[in-house]
Amino acid sequence: MAERAVKRVVIVGGGTAGWMSAAVLTRAMTASLEVRVVESDAIGIIGVGEATIPQIRNVNRFLGIEEDAMLCATGGTFKLAIEFNDWLRLGHSYLHAFGQIGLPLGPLPFQHYWLRSRKAAAAADLWAYSLNGVAARAHRMARVEKIGNSPVGGINYAFHFDAALYGRMLREYAVHLGAIRTEGKIVEVKLRGTDGFIEAVVLESGERIEADLFIDCSGFRGLLIEGALHSGFDDWREWLPCDRAVATTAANGAAVRPFTQATARPAGWQWRIPQQRRSGDGHVYCSEYMSDDEATALLLAGLEGPALSEPRVIRISTGVRRRLWLRNCVAIGLAAGFIEPLESTAIHLAQSGIGRLLALFPDGGFDPAIAEEYNRKMREEYEQVRDFVVLHYRATERRDTPFWRHCAALPAPAGLARKLEIFQATGQIFRENEELFTEQSWLQVLLGQGIRPRRYHPGADNLPAEQLDEFLGNIRALIHGAAQRMSAHEQFIAQHCASPAG
């Protein structure tokens, strides 16, 4: 077994994906693995203000990265939700908040009791039953596992931070544990003549670097997985037509919100990611309906403070490699696939790829069954995330621009169509296998995008009306009281993780 072990790993490309891969593999397999990252300072990294989802806390915990120190070093803030503005119709706004919404009662999920009460015009807004939702709207934050002795869950949170600074922190961590950094630009990829496996990469300096396993973190170009191995790419523009993004940073012009904002625009949408001393701002759009100059002007006009950097236009390709693991190469991050950052899933998909690679780590024989299972599970996850993002575009009342009329006519992928039919018919949401987005996530976006079920579960009628009012009222009161006791978001940052002035 030792003779067939994978002993050398080369990661092509740095950035968050590359250095997270290096950090996790080095931390998990220090004694048995040599990990080398080849990156070039001459090659730009797609790094902007980054919004994350709560799963990032798992990898930080595994690596032993202290949360407040990370936020201090990256200018980070806390994220409780995403606010979607103008997606259903102009002037409409809703939240996709992390964490629990209400409480199940008996065998039925909370939404059936809420739908029953809402039908009678008695229930409050759905987000009144979400601690994250109430705290986000009040700009409050605290680390709360649950509300007192009640069964109502506490705050579930993620982060906003400077992606380049987070990548640098991961690099320092990985190098400290023994990962090797090699500066250089790859000019050639050598394949073995016998089986087409990657044998080595050759640098501009002439240095040849061999390895048993190669991880492609080279971004959209996919230097190894596509450039050398020709994996193929499944383009998803038929469902997600945006193919450009323009990004910049801006001075904070308002309170530092504990949520990301995603505001629909005439041919796409604009993000705002609040950090301690600036915001990361960008505009995702479809070049068929808007020029780069128009998109840039619209982005700059929508900033809350003065721009701090020159806007950069980035070409994006929504889709996934046909095989993310091919021969002895695994693609992670943008090299594997891309789904626009509407639900802040970019780092998570890289993290998920790293976790599955670790779980399925091969020996030198590279049994095809391992790659097949990796590809099956990763493609399933990419497709599930795609479907969730498509929902925002397809379920809309907007018809005010050619882009939104086009989106309203988009076909629904099979998985999304099935979810929509079941929810509209029954009010039920079924989570598929290890699907990233929970039933509560689907509920918020379905309702936020104007999808209403025709009925609720009849079992919800078993609860007498006065008990239903009491049940809902108690949850609201618990959540309101807990939110009132929390610190203001900016005060919480100042107390726990403020970055040095500068």
Rosetta blueprint (number, residue, H / E / L):
1 M L
2 A H
3 E H
4 R H
5 A E
6 V L
7 K L
8 R E
9 V E
10 V E
11 I E
12 V E
13 G L
14 G L
15 G H
16 T H
17 A H
18 G H
19 W H
20 M H
21 S H
22 A H
23 A H
24 V H
25 L H
26 T H
27 R H
28 A H
29 M L
30 T L
31 A L
32 S L
33 L L
34 E E
35 V E
36 R E
37 V E
38 V E
39 E E
40 S L
41 D L
42 A L
43 I L
44 G L
45 I L
46 I L
47 G L
48 V L
49 G E
50 E E
51 A E
52 T L
53 I L
54 P L
55 Q L
56 I H
57 R H
58 N H
59 V H
60 N H
61 R H
62 F H
63 L H
64 G L
65 I L
66 E L
67 E H
68 D H
69 A H
70 M H
71 L H
72 C H
73 A H
74 T H
75 G L
76 G L
77 T E
78 F E
79 K E
80 L L
81 A E
82 I E
83 E E
84 F E
85 N E
86 D L
87 W L
88 L L
89 R L
90 L L
91 G L
92 H L
93 S E
94 Y E
95 L E
96 H E
97 A E
98 F L
99 G L
100 Q L
101 I L
102 G L
103 L L
104 P L
105 L E
106 G L
107 P L
108 L E
109 P L
110 F H
111 Q H
112 H H
113 Y H
114 W H
115 L H
116 R H
117 S H
118 R H
119 K H
120 A L
121 A L
122 A L
123 A L
124 A L
125 D L
126 L H
127 W H
128 A H
129 Y H
130 S L
131 L H
132 N H
133 G H
134 V H
135 A H
136 A H
137 R H
138 A L
139 H L
140 R E
141 M E
142 A L
143 R L
144 V L
145 E L
146 K E
147 I L
148 G L
149 N L
150 S L
151 P L
152 V L
153 G E
154 G L
155 I L
156 N L
157 Y L
158 A E
159 F E
160 H E
161 F E
162 D E
163 A H
164 A H
165 L H
166 Y H
167 G H
168 R H
169 M H
170 L H
171 R H
172 E H
173 Y H
174 A H
175 V H
176 H H
177 L H
178 G L
179 A L
180 I E
181 R E
182 T E
183 E E
184 G L
185 K L
186 I E
187 V E
188 E E
189 V E
190 K E
191 L E
192 R L
193 G L
194 T L
195 D L
196 G L
197 F L
198 I E
199 E E
200 A E
201 V E
202 V E
203 L E
204 E L
205 S L
206 G L
207 E L
208 R E
209 I E
210 E E
211 A L
212 D L
213 L E
214 F E
215 I E
216 D E
217 C L
218 S L
219 G H
220 F H
221 R H
222 G L
223 L L
224 L L
225 I L
226 E L
227 G L
228 A L
229 L L
230 H L
231 S L
232 G L
233 F E
234 D E
235 D E
236 W L
237 R L
238 E L
239 W L
240 L L
241 P L
242 C L
243 D L
244 R E
245 A E
246 V E
247 A E
248 T E
249 T E
250 A E
251 A L
252 N L
253 G L
254 A L
255 A L
256 V L
257 R L
258 P L
259 F E
260 T E
261 Q E
262 A E
263 T E
264 A E
265 R E
266 P L
267 A L
268 G E
269 W E
270 Q E
271 W E
272 R E
273 I E
274 P E
275 Q L
276 Q L
277 R L
278 R L
279 S E
280 G E
281 D E
282 G E
283 H E
284 V E
285 Y E
286 C L
287 S L
288 E L
289 Y L
290 M L
291 S L
292 D H
293 D H
294 E H
295 A H
296 T H
297 A H
298 L H
299 L H
300 L H
301 A H
302 G L
303 L L
304 E L
305 G L
306 P L
307 A E
308 L L
309 S L
310 E L
311 P L
312 R E
313 V E
314 I E
315 R E
316 I L
317 S L
318 T L
319 G E
320 V E
321 R E
322 R L
323 R L
324 L L
325 W E
326 L E
327 R L
328 N L
329 C E
330 V E
331 A E
332 I L
333 G H
334 L H
335 A H
336 A L
337 G E
338 F E
339 I L
340 E L
341 P H
342 L H
343 E H
344 S L
345 T L
346 A H
347 I H
348 H H
349 L H
350 A H
351 Q H
352 S H
353 G H
354 I H
355 G H
356 R H
357 L H
358 L H
359 A H
360 L L
361 F L
362 P L
363 D E
364 G L
365 G L
366 F L
367 D L
368 P H
369 A H
370 I H
371 A H
372 E H
373 E H
374 Y H
375 N H
376 R H
377 K H
378 M H
379 R H
380 E H
381 E H
382 Y H
383 E H
384 Q H
385 V H
386 R H
387 D H
388 F H
389 V H
390 V H
391 L H
392 H H
393 Y H
394 R H
395 A L
396 T L
397 E L
398 R L
399 R L
400 D L
401 T L
402 P H
403 F H
404 W H
405 R H
406 H H
407 C H
408 A H
409 A L
410 L L
411 P L
412 A L
413 P L
414 A H
415 G H
416 L H
417 A H
418 R H
419 K H
420 L H
421 E H
422 I H
423 F H
424 Q H
425 A H
426 T H
427 G L
428 Q L
429 I L
430 F L
431 R L
432 E L
433 N L
434 E L
435 E L
436 L L
437 F L
438 T L
439 E H
440 Q H
441 S H
442 W H
443 L H
444 Q H
445 V H
446 L H
447 L H
448 G H
449 Q L
450 G L
451 I L
452 R L
453 P L
454 R L
455 R L
456 Y L
457 H L
458 P H
459 G H
460 A H
461 D H
462 N H
463 L L
464 P L
465 A H
466 E H
467 Q H
468 L H
469 D H
470 E H
471 F H
472 L H
473 G H
474 N H
475 I H
476 R H
477 A H
478 L H
479 I H
480 H H
481 G H
482 A H
483 A H
484 Q H
485 R L
486 M L
487 S E
488 A E
489 H H
490 E H
491 Q H
492 F H
493 I H
494 A H
495 Q H
496 H H
497 C L
498 A L
499 S L
500 P L
501 A L
502 G L
